[in-house]
Amino acid sequence: MLRVTTISDMHGKHSKLDKYLPGGDVLFCTGDITPHGKHSEEGITEVLFWLNKQNYARIVFVAGNHDYFFQKNRVLIRQLVSKFPKLVYLEDEQIWLTINNVTFSVFGSPHAPVANNNAFLLTDPDKLNLRFAAANHPDVVLTHGPPHGILDGIGYGRHAGCKFLHSKLKILNPKLFLFGHIHQGYGHEVVHGTHYFNGSVLSKSYQFENVPLSFVWKFDTNGVFFDGKDEEGSGK
């Protein structure tokens, strides 16, 4: 079993999470970590330092649509991340991790629904398919934005998730699917045996509102436990 926490969309307010991160085996972060107004090496380094100091064996993260510095400075970002031994940064790639005697695969991408002037924006179908080419039956998927119709509600029955990403669900078919982007969609849902988590910690108005989602993940049965409660939605 693994002790997992997922967070997203801190937008520079990461220090507000300190007392809500219990520590564990792996911390996942699904983008928009950039402080507003600090699109700089100094600002990014400060966030990376904060991530690395958290009490988790590994911290795996992707960028988001507001993380322009990551898109414009790819080589520098890799150099900065390499200075922090617990951090794993993924951009349209898949890795294997072994933590606490559990070996699992993680695919990560900054992908988010189409919007004007966003970082990592792709609209061409061929380039979109290429973005997910490295995904090979991953156990865990991290994207910045949600698939359409899952934890992406913005009120009045409207959904703001990505339809292209939704079309990939049967192919990706992970045990865990983690994202953020739609702040109002915070929460957990089980669909066809996959656990979906929207880890957005800020409200629509960018105020700290939602505590990080922490749980115990039983890899073999894909069971998820919250705070010692009964197993929820075990599947694959």
Backbone as CSV, one residue per row, in Angstrom:
resi,resn,N_x,N_y,N_z,CA_x,CA_y,CA_z,C_x,C_y,C_z
1,MET,0.843,-1.203,0.000,0.000,0.000,0.000,0.872,1.245,0.000
2,LEU,0.336,2.303,-0.569,1.045,3.571,-0.642,0.206,4.681,-0.018
3,ARG,0.863,5.554,0.701,0.221,6.747,1.254,0.426,7.879,0.255
4,VAL,-0.670,8.397,-0.266,-0.636,9.315,-1.400,-1.349,10.618,-1.042
5,THR,-0.810,11.726,-1.545,-1.497,13.013,-1.490,-1.455,13.630,-2.881
6,THR,-2.545,14.269,-3.298,-2.563,14.974,-4.577,-3.004,16.410,-4.364
7,ILE,-2.296,17.330,-5.032,-2.595,18.750,-4.945,-2.520,19.359,-6.343
8,SER,-3.128,20.512,-6.513,-3.086,21.191,-7.807,-3.440,22.659,-7.625
9,ASP,-3.001,23.482,-8.579,-3.443,24.869,-8.685,-3.181,25.677,-7.418
10,MET,-1.937,25.636,-6.961,-1.579,26.456,-5.801,-1.398,27.923,-6.189
11,HIS,-0.962,28.186,-7.410,-0.785,29.560,-7.901,0.019,30.415,-6.930
12,GLY,1.079,29.830,-6.392,1.958,30.574,-5.498,1.546,30.593,-4.045
13,LYS,0.400,29.986,-3.711,-0.080,29.986,-2.328,0.222,28.654,-1.634
14,HIS,1.310,28.016,-2.040,1.640,26.682,-1.533,1.907,26.662,-0.027
15,SER,2.400,27.773,0.541,2.702,27.768,1.973,1.458,27.555,2.827
16,LYS,0.297,27.847,2.283,-0.948,27.639,3.023,-1.266,26.155,3.209
17,LEU,-0.569,25.294,2.469,-0.847,23.858,2.548,-0.006,23.146,3.600
18,ASP,0.963,23.823,4.182,1.955,23.152,5.027,1.331,22.262,6.105
19,LYS,0.333,22.761,6.803,-0.232,21.988,7.913,-1.225,20.934,7.454
20,TYR,-1.491,20.879,6.128,-2.455,19.901,5.609,-1.785,18.776,4.822
21,LEU,-0.468,18.744,4.822,0.260,17.691,4.108,0.822,16.722,5.136
22,PRO,0.220,15.535,5.267,0.594,14.614,6.341,1.891,13.871,6.112
23,GLY,2.435,13.938,4.894,3.594,13.116,4.558,3.149,11.740,4.115
24,GLY,4.070,11.020,3.481,3.723,9.690,3.002,4.708,9.193,1.971
25,ASP,4.212,8.384,1.052,5.068,7.760,0.045,5.235,8.614,-1.202
26,VAL,4.145,9.210,-1.682,4.243,10.009,-2.904,3.259,11.178,-2.863
27,LEU,3.771,12.335,-3.258,2.960,13.535,-3.424,2.877,13.830,-4.912
28,PHE,1.659,13.885,-5.436,1.442,14.248,-6.830,0.963,15.694,-6.888
29,CYS,1.489,16.451,-7.868,1.071,17.826,-8.064,0.787,18.024,-9.544
30,THR,-0.428,18.486,-9.860,-0.853,18.499,-11.256,-0.946,19.902,-11.861
31,GLY,0.022,20.749,-11.526,0.212,21.962,-12.281,-0.356,23.240,-11.705
32,ASP,-0.052,24.343,-12.422,-0.324,25.705,-11.988,0.294,25.959,-10.615
33,ILE,1.582,25.686,-10.556,2.328,25.922,-9.324,2.933,27.319,-9.306
34,THR,2.944,27.997,-10.444,3.646,29.264,-10.584,2.978,30.374,-9.782
35,PRO,3.749,31.086,-8.968,3.194,32.259,-8.279,2.823,33.337,-9.291
36,HIS,1.679,33.933,-9.126,1.285,35.019,-10.022,2.313,36.148,-9.930
37,GLY,2.778,36.597,-11.076,3.739,37.684,-11.114,5.168,37.268,-10.876
38,LYS,5.428,35.969,-10.730,6.793,35.504,-10.484,7.183,34.442,-11.506
39,HIS,7.028,34.772,-12.764,7.443,33.863,-13.818,8.951,34.026,-14.026
40,SER,9.716,33.528,-13.081,11.159,33.723,-13.087,11.846,32.501,-12.511
41,GLU,13.137,32.412,-12.754,13.915,31.314,-12.192,13.855,31.339,-10.669
42,GLU,13.906,32.503,-10.090,13.846,32.621,-8.637,12.511,32.114,-8.092
43,GLY,11.414,32.529,-8.754,10.101,32.096,-8.294,9.902,30.602,-8.421
44,ILE,10.348,30.030,-9.546,10.214,28.587,-9.754,11.068,27.814,-8.752
45,THR,12.294,28.271,-8.531,13.189,27.587,-7.595,12.589,27.551,-6.197
46,GLU,11.937,28.634,-5.795,11.321,28.675,-4.467,10.231,27.627,-4.336
47,VAL,9.426,27.463,-5.382,8.363,26.453,-5.343,8.962,25.044,-5.349
48,LEU,9.984,24.820,-6.160,10.633,23.505,-6.196,11.235,23.162,-4.835
49,PHE,11.847,24.148,-4.192,12.402,23.929,-2.848,11.296,23.517,-1.883
50,TRP,10.155,24.211,-1.967,9.034,23.875,-1.086,8.527,22.462,-1.341
51,LEU,8.377,22.083,-2.600,7.935,20.731,-2.920,8.904,19.687,-2.368
52,ASN,10.190,19.904,-2.580,11.195,18.915,-2.203,11.294,18.715,-0.692
53,LYS,10.952,19.737,0.073,11.073,19.625,1.537,9.895,18.891,2.170
54,GLN,8.839,18.617,1.395,7.688,17.917,1.953,8.070,16.483,2.316
55,ASN,7.405,15.953,3.317,7.789,14.667,3.896,7.195,13.486,3.115
56,TYR,7.627,13.372,1.862,7.213,12.274,0.991,8.462,11.675,0.344
57,ALA,8.413,10.372,0.062,9.566,9.724,-0.557,9.848,10.288,-1.945
58,ARG,8.795,10.512,-2.741,8.936,11.114,-4.062,7.818,12.124,-4.282
59,ILE,8.131,13.152,-5.053,7.160,14.160,-5.454,7.146,14.200,-6.974
60,VAL,6.012,13.876,-7.575,5.882,13.804,-9.027,4.935,14.915,-9.465
61,PHE,5.351,15.706,-10.473,4.507,16.831,-10.846,4.572,17.131,-12.339
62,VAL,3.545,17.828,-12.787,3.464,18.355,-14.155,3.219,19.853,-14.068
63,ALA,3.402,20.531,-15.186,3.101,21.956,-15.259,1.636,22.146,-15.631
64,GLY,1.195,23.412,-15.609,-0.176,23.724,-15.971,-0.251,24.864,-16.963
65,ASN,-1.466,25.260,-17.280,-1.646,26.264,-18.332,-1.168,27.656,-17.935
66,HIS,-0.930,27.897,-16.636,-0.382,29.180,-16.198,1.138,29.124,-16.005
67,ASP,1.727,27.965,-16.174,3.165,27.808,-15.924,3.974,28.083,-17.191
68,TYR,3.908,29.331,-17.650,4.554,29.711,-18.901,6.069,29.519,-18.847
69,PHE,6.658,29.738,-17.678,8.107,29.616,-17.547,8.571,28.206,-17.877
70,PHE,7.763,27.207,-17.555,8.113,25.827,-17.852,8.155,25.577,-19.356
71,GLN,7.225,26.174,-20.087,7.187,25.986,-21.528,8.330,26.722,-22.223
72,LYS,8.640,27.914,-21.764,9.628,28.751,-22.439,11.071,28.409,-22.070
73,ASN,11.268,27.637,-21.006,12.618,27.368,-20.494,12.788,25.886,-20.164
74,ARG,12.520,25.029,-21.127,12.486,23.590,-20.870,13.828,23.051,-20.374
75,VAL,14.916,23.478,-20.988,16.239,22.984,-20.577,16.565,23.454,-19.163
76,LEU,16.328,24.717,-18.896,16.588,25.256,-17.560,15.744,24.556,-16.509
77,ILE,14.475,24.282,-16.815,13.605,23.599,-15.861,14.178,22.241,-15.485
78,ARG,14.654,21.490,-16.476,15.250,20.184,-16.181,16.466,20.343,-15.276
79,GLN,17.258,21.376,-15.523,18.438,21.613,-14.700,18.053,21.971,-13.269
80,LEU,17.035,22.798,-13.127,16.585,23.191,-11.789,16.025,21.998,-11.019
81,VAL,15.187,21.207,-11.691,14.578,20.049,-11.024,15.631,19.044,-10.593
82,SER,16.692,18.898,-11.381,17.747,17.920,-11.074,18.476,18.228,-9.770
83,LYS,18.346,19.443,-9.283,19.002,19.824,-8.024,18.237,19.340,-6.803
84,PHE,17.031,18.850,-7.021,16.176,18.429,-5.914,15.923,16.928,-6.031
85,PRO,16.534,16.111,-5.182,16.580,14.652,-5.383,15.245,13.932,-5.326
86,LYS,14.249,14.503,-4.673,12.964,13.795,-4.556,11.991,14.125,-5.678
87,LEU,12.311,15.145,-6.488,11.367,15.628,-7.486,11.462,14.864,-8.800
88,VAL,10.292,14.614,-9.403,10.188,14.032,-10.742,9.247,14.918,-11.543
89,TYR,9.769,15.520,-12.615,8.959,16.375,-13.477,8.663,15.647,-14.781
90,LEU,7.388,15.606,-15.161,6.971,14.901,-16.364,6.325,15.862,-17.354
91,GLU,6.753,15.750,-18.612,6.132,16.507,-19.687,5.916,15.570,-20.871
92,ASP,4.727,15.012,-20.953,4.350,14.077,-22.009,5.259,12.857,-22.009
93,GLU,5.459,12.282,-20.838,6.355,11.133,-20.708,5.885,10.215,-19.588
94,GLN,6.416,9.001,-19.604,6.021,7.982,-18.633,7.264,7.413,-17.965
95,ILE,7.146,7.138,-16.672,8.245,6.567,-15.911,7.725,5.433,-15.036
96,TRP,8.661,4.658,-14.513,8.367,3.632,-13.515,8.977,4.060,-12.187
97,LEU,8.230,3.856,-11.117,8.709,4.138,-9.779,8.518,2.914,-8.900
98,THR,9.438,2.720,-7.976,9.276,1.706,-6.934,9.381,2.409,-5.588
99,ILE,8.285,2.400,-4.865,8.210,3.064,-3.569,7.549,2.101,-2.592
100,ASN,8.179,1.908,-1.442,7.611,1.036,-0.411,7.255,-0.343,-0.973
101,ASN,8.155,-0.855,-1.808,8.021,-2.192,-2.420,6.858,-2.297,-3.402
102,VAL,6.345,-1.185,-3.869,5.305,-1.169,-4.897,5.888,-0.532,-6.161
103,THR,5.821,-1.243,-7.274,6.311,-0.737,-8.549,5.120,-0.380,-9.430
104,PHE,5.120,0.839,-9.926,3.984,1.310,-10.717,4.471,2.323,-11.749
105,SER,3.663,2.524,-12.790,4.016,3.449,-13.861,3.179,4.712,-13.771
106,VAL,3.795,5.840,-14.154,3.133,7.138,-14.103,3.365,7.863,-15.425
107,PHE,2.271,8.294,-16.062,2.363,9.163,-17.228,1.916,10.559,-16.825
108,GLY,2.679,11.566,-17.255,2.333,12.931,-16.897,2.406,13.883,-18.076
109,SER,1.464,14.828,-18.113,1.396,15.807,-19.193,0.774,17.101,-18.673
110,PRO,1.203,18.251,-19.214,0.577,19.518,-18.837,-0.740,19.776,-19.556
111,HIS,-1.271,18.790,-20.217,-2.454,18.951,-21.062,-3.630,19.527,-20.280
112,ALA,-4.313,20.467,-20.935,-5.515,21.086,-20.368,-6.444,21.452,-21.511
113,PRO,-7.720,21.701,-21.213,-8.654,22.106,-22.274,-8.183,23.363,-22.995
114,VAL,-8.587,23.489,-24.237,-8.175,24.626,-25.059,-8.718,25.932,-24.464
115,ALA,-7.828,26.911,-24.337,-8.205,28.259,-23.925,-7.187,29.226,-24.517
116,ASN,-7.552,30.474,-24.624,-6.683,31.443,-25.274,-5.391,31.684,-24.495
117,ASN,-4.277,31.708,-25.225,-2.979,32.142,-24.681,-2.496,31.309,-23.499
118,ASN,-2.866,30.047,-23.456,-2.396,29.188,-22.378,-1.057,28.553,-22.721
119,ALA,-0.289,28.266,-21.680,0.941,27.512,-21.877,0.607,26.089,-22.304
120,PHE,1.466,25.518,-23.116,1.360,24.131,-23.570,0.099,23.867,-24.395
121,LEU,-0.448,24.903,-24.988,-1.674,24.767,-25.767,-1.412,24.026,-27.074
122,LEU,-2.207,22.995,-27.332,-2.170,22.270,-28.603,-3.599,22.119,-29.117
123,THR,-3.773,22.320,-30.412,-5.085,22.127,-31.019,-5.048,21.162,-32.197
124,ASP,-3.893,20.971,-32.794,-3.770,20.079,-33.937,-3.954,18.625,-33.492
125,PRO,-4.870,17.869,-34.102,-5.143,16.485,-33.674,-3.904,15.588,-33.695
126,ASP,-3.055,15.737,-34.700,-1.859,14.892,-34.775,-0.905,15.199,-33.618
127,LYS,-0.748,16.480,-33.306,0.131,16.846,-32.192,-0.465,16.420,-30.858
128,LEU,-1.782,16.467,-30.753,-2.427,16.007,-29.531,-2.206,14.508,-29.327
129,ASN,-2.352,13.740,-30.387,-2.104,12.299,-30.278,-0.648,12.017,-29.934
130,LEU,0.262,12.804,-30.501,1.684,12.625,-30.217,1.987,12.934,-28.759
131,ARG,1.257,13.880,-28.198,1.454,14.239,-26.789,1.257,13.028,-25.877
132,PHE,0.346,12.148,-26.251,0.050,10.986,-25.402,0.685,9.695,-25.922
133,ALA,1.595,9.822,-26.882,2.199,8.634,-27.492,2.989,7.807,-26.505
134,ALA,3.557,8.443,-25.496,4.395,7.723,-24.529,3.581,6.959,-23.488
135,ALA,2.286,7.224,-23.435,1.443,6.560,-22.433,1.222,5.102,-22.820
136,ASN,1.746,4.205,-22.014,1.680,2.772,-22.299,1.060,2.051,-21.106
137,HIS,-0.259,2.015,-21.074,-0.998,1.365,-19.985,-0.510,1.828,-18.609
138,PRO,-0.486,3.137,-18.373,0.021,3.638,-17.091,-0.911,3.297,-15.941
139,ASP,-0.325,3.074,-14.783,-1.114,2.872,-13.570,-1.689,4.193,-13.058
140,VAL,-0.922,5.256,-13.244,-1.317,6.586,-12.781,-1.155,7.564,-13.939
141,VAL,-2.149,8.422,-14.139,-2.065,9.494,-15.130,-2.197,10.829,-14.415
142,LEU,-1.291,11.749,-14.746,-1.368,13.126,-14.286,-1.528,14.024,-15.507
143,THR,-2.578,14.818,-15.531,-2.710,15.898,-16.500,-3.112,17.148,-15.724
144,HIS,-2.898,18.299,-16.344,-3.326,19.495,-15.615,-4.844,19.598,-15.612
145,GLY,-5.469,19.401,-16.760,-6.905,19.551,-16.852,-7.641,18.224,-16.836
146,PRO,-8.934,18.239,-16.540,-9.739,17.019,-16.460,-10.294,16.600,-17.812
147,PRO,-10.649,15.343,-17.931,-11.435,14.928,-19.101,-12.851,15.467,-18.990
148,HIS,-13.473,15.651,-20.122,-14.832,16.205,-20.139,-15.790,15.308,-19.364
149,GLY,-16.574,15.944,-18.494,-17.640,15.236,-17.794,-17.248,14.625,-16.466
150,ILE,-15.989,14.778,-16.044,-15.544,14.177,-14.786,-14.892,15.250,-13.920
151,LEU,-15.545,15.618,-12.827,-15.030,16.607,-11.886,-14.618,17.897,-12.596
152,ASP,-15.442,18.307,-13.559,-15.142,19.504,-14.353,-16.322,20.463,-14.419
153,GLY,-17.289,20.326,-13.509,-18.471,21.166,-13.546,-18.172,22.610,-13.173
154,ILE,-18.785,23.544,-13.910,-18.599,24.970,-13.633,-19.936,25.660,-13.365
155,GLY,-20.941,24.865,-13.052,-22.246,25.432,-12.711,-23.243,25.391,-13.849
156,TYR,-24.508,25.358,-13.491,-25.618,25.367,-14.443,-25.520,24.214,-15.452
157,GLY,-25.011,23.077,-14.987,-24.927,21.904,-15.839,-23.837,21.940,-16.888
158,ARG,-22.976,22.939,-16.809,-21.913,23.071,-17.806,-20.655,22.336,-17.363
159,HIS,-19.911,21.795,-18.348,-18.666,21.083,-18.086,-17.554,21.694,-18.925
160,ALA,-16.381,21.866,-18.300,-15.278,22.555,-18.964,-14.076,21.652,-19.198
161,GLY,-14.248,20.346,-19.042,-13.145,19.423,-19.283,-12.877,19.215,-20.763
162,CYS,-11.830,18.454,-21.032,-11.342,18.271,-22.402,-11.990,17.053,-23.063
163,LYS,-12.666,17.279,-24.190,-13.308,16.187,-24.906,-12.272,15.259,-25.552
164,PHE,-11.171,15.820,-26.020,-10.119,14.974,-26.576,-9.593,14.019,-25.513
165,LEU,-9.348,14.536,-24.323,-8.845,13.694,-23.241,-9.856,12.626,-22.866
166,HIS,-11.130,12.973,-22.882,-12.165,11.981,-22.599,-12.121,10.839,-23.618
167,SER,-11.806,11.165,-24.867,-11.734,10.129,-25.906,-10.578,9.171,-25.687
168,LYS,-9.632,9.555,-24.835,-8.458,8.726,-24.563,-8.630,7.823,-23.336
169,LEU,-9.732,7.951,-22.635,-9.868,7.261,-21.357,-9.789,5.747,-21.495
170,LYS,-10.448,5.188,-22.509,-10.434,3.735,-22.669,-9.039,3.227,-23.011
171,ILE,-8.265,4.049,-23.705,-6.898,3.655,-24.057,-5.977,3.795,-22.854
172,LEU,-6.082,4.911,-22.144,-5.224,5.138,-20.980,-5.581,4.163,-19.854
173,ASN,-6.847,4.118,-19.498,-7.394,3.136,-18.550,-6.529,2.974,-17.293
174,PRO,-6.201,4.069,-16.601,-5.342,3.955,-15.422,-6.109,3.541,-14.175
175,LYS,-5.364,3.240,-13.142,-5.971,3.014,-11.836,-6.337,4.348,-11.177
176,LEU,-5.423,5.303,-11.261,-5.636,6.637,-10.723,-5.463,7.659,-11.833
177,PHE,-6.340,8.666,-11.864,-6.234,9.758,-12.827,-6.340,11.050,-12.024
178,LEU,-5.271,11.843,-12.031,-5.165,13.019,-11.178,-5.041,14.281,-12.026
179,PHE,-5.733,15.347,-11.602,-5.711,16.593,-12.356,-6.198,17.720,-11.462
180,GLY,-6.350,18.919,-12.070,-6.876,20.087,-11.378,-7.559,20.989,-12.392
181,HIS,-7.076,22.237,-12.486,-7.467,23.218,-13.495,-8.854,23.804,-13.257
182,ILE,-9.881,22.972,-13.146,-11.228,23.453,-12.857,-11.388,23.485,-11.341
183,HIS,-11.174,24.660,-10.757,-11.125,24.763,-9.298,-12.424,24.292,-8.647
184,GLN,-13.547,24.530,-9.324,-14.847,24.152,-8.750,-15.067,22.644,-8.754
185,GLY,-14.218,21.893,-9.464,-14.413,20.455,-9.603,-13.723,19.613,-8.551
186,TYR,-13.147,20.241,-7.544,-12.410,19.544,-6.492,-13.174,18.321,-5.964
187,GLY,-12.438,17.207,-5.814,-13.058,16.031,-5.219,-12.569,14.730,-5.810
188,HIS,-13.301,13.667,-5.510,-12.948,12.300,-5.903,-14.172,11.625,-6.489
189,GLU,-13.949,10.842,-7.545,-15.044,10.128,-8.196,-14.480,8.843,-8.794
190,VAL,-15.292,7.791,-8.799,-14.891,6.524,-9.409,-15.761,6.267,-10.628
191,VAL,-15.115,6.057,-11.774,-15.827,5.788,-13.016,-15.180,4.586,-13.690
192,HIS,-15.960,3.525,-13.884,-15.474,2.312,-14.552,-14.161,1.809,-13.942
193,GLY,-14.100,1.862,-12.610,-12.955,1.299,-11.901,-11.756,2.207,-11.769
194,THR,-11.789,3.366,-12.408,-10.703,4.331,-12.273,-11.068,5.370,-11.225
195,HIS,-10.110,5.666,-10.338,-10.290,6.724,-9.349,-9.831,8.048,-9.951
196,TYR,-10.739,9.008,-10.026,-10.428,10.347,-10.534,-10.351,11.312,-9.358
197,PHE,-9.318,12.157,-9.376,-9.127,13.149,-8.318,-8.875,14.516,-8.939
198,ASN,-9.695,15.484,-8.575,-9.406,16.880,-8.876,-8.857,17.498,-7.597
199,GLY,-7.575,17.786,-7.604,-6.898,18.240,-6.393,-6.765,19.736,-6.255
200,SER,-7.572,20.526,-6.958,-7.469,21.989,-6.897,-7.669,22.485,-5.465
201,VAL,-6.698,23.227,-4.960,-6.783,23.676,-3.564,-7.341,25.087,-3.435
202,LEU,-7.417,25.821,-4.544,-7.958,27.182,-4.493,-9.371,27.218,-5.071
203,SER,-10.111,28.220,-4.655,-11.466,28.427,-5.169,-11.411,29.084,-6.536
204,LYS,-12.576,29.294,-7.122,-12.665,29.995,-8.408,-12.056,31.385,-8.319
205,SER,-12.145,31.994,-7.141,-11.596,33.332,-6.934,-10.160,33.304,-6.404
206,TYR,-9.518,32.144,-6.485,-8.106,31.972,-6.130,-7.832,32.168,-4.640
207,GLN,-8.797,31.803,-3.813,-8.594,31.779,-2.370,-8.431,30.344,-1.904
208,PHE,-7.595,30.135,-0.895,-7.411,28.778,-0.384,-8.725,28.277,0.202
209,GLU,-9.187,27.125,-0.316,-10.504,26.624,0.075,-10.511,25.124,0.339
210,ASN,-9.729,24.350,-0.417,-9.816,22.891,-0.369,-8.528,22.285,0.166
211,VAL,-8.673,21.389,1.122,-7.488,20.736,1.681,-6.969,19.692,0.693
212,PRO,-5.668,19.419,0.721,-5.120,18.373,-0.142,-5.829,17.038,0.082
213,LEU,-5.975,16.271,-0.992,-6.620,14.964,-0.913,-5.569,13.908,-0.595
214,SER,-5.659,13.345,0.600,-4.711,12.320,1.046,-5.446,11.008,1.269
215,PHE,-4.821,9.911,0.866,-5.477,8.611,0.950,-4.438,7.502,0.928
216,VAL,-4.881,6.335,1.314,-4.066,5.122,1.192,-4.527,4.378,-0.051
217,TRP,-3.593,4.038,-0.894,-3.885,3.349,-2.158,-3.384,1.913,-2.076
218,LYS,-4.309,0.974,-2.147,-3.958,-0.444,-2.194,-3.806,-0.836,-3.654
219,PHE,-2.571,-0.924,-4.100,-2.275,-1.058,-5.523,-2.895,-2.317,-6.133
220,ASP,-2.787,-3.448,-5.462,-3.220,-4.719,-6.055,-4.709,-4.744,-6.377
221,THR,-5.522,-4.148,-5.525,-6.973,-4.155,-5.732,-7.501,-2.806,-6.204
222,ASN,-6.617,-1.845,-6.279,-6.985,-0.462,-6.597,-8.005,0.094,-5.608
223,GLY,-7.861,-0.297,-4.359,-8.707,0.270,-3.316,-8.137,1.584,-2.819
224,VAL,-9.016,2.507,-2.482,-8.627,3.808,-1.959,-9.313,4.014,-0.617
225,PHE,-8.534,4.413,0.399,-9.049,4.623,1.746,-8.764,6.059,2.168
226,PHE,-9.753,6.730,2.729,-9.593,8.081,3.239,-9.678,8.070,4.758
227,ASP,-8.634,8.529,5.423,-8.652,8.716,6.882,-9.130,7.476,7.632
228,GLY,-8.698,6.315,7.169,-9.044,5.086,7.868,-10.457,4.607,7.654
229,LYS,-11.194,5.270,6.762,-12.578,4.858,6.507,-12.603,3.633,5.614
230,ASP,-13.802,3.132,5.347,-13.956,1.951,4.516,-13.410,2.208,3.124
231,GLU,-13.005,1.127,2.473,-12.483,1.200,1.125,-13.552,1.735,0.186
232,GLU,-13.115,2.604,-0.730,-14.050,3.200,-1.680,-13.709,2.781,-3.106
233,GLY,-14.663,2.228,-3.796,-14.562,2.048,-5.228,-13.407,1.245,-5.720
234,SER,-13.027,0.163,-5.040,-11.935,-0.648,-5.544,-12.317,-1.207,-6.906
235,GLY,-11.363,-1.239,-7.796,-11.640,-1.656,-9.153,-10.517,-2.495,-9.697
236,LYS,-10.005,-2.094,-10.838,-9.000,-2.834,-11.592,-8.077,-3.655,-10.710
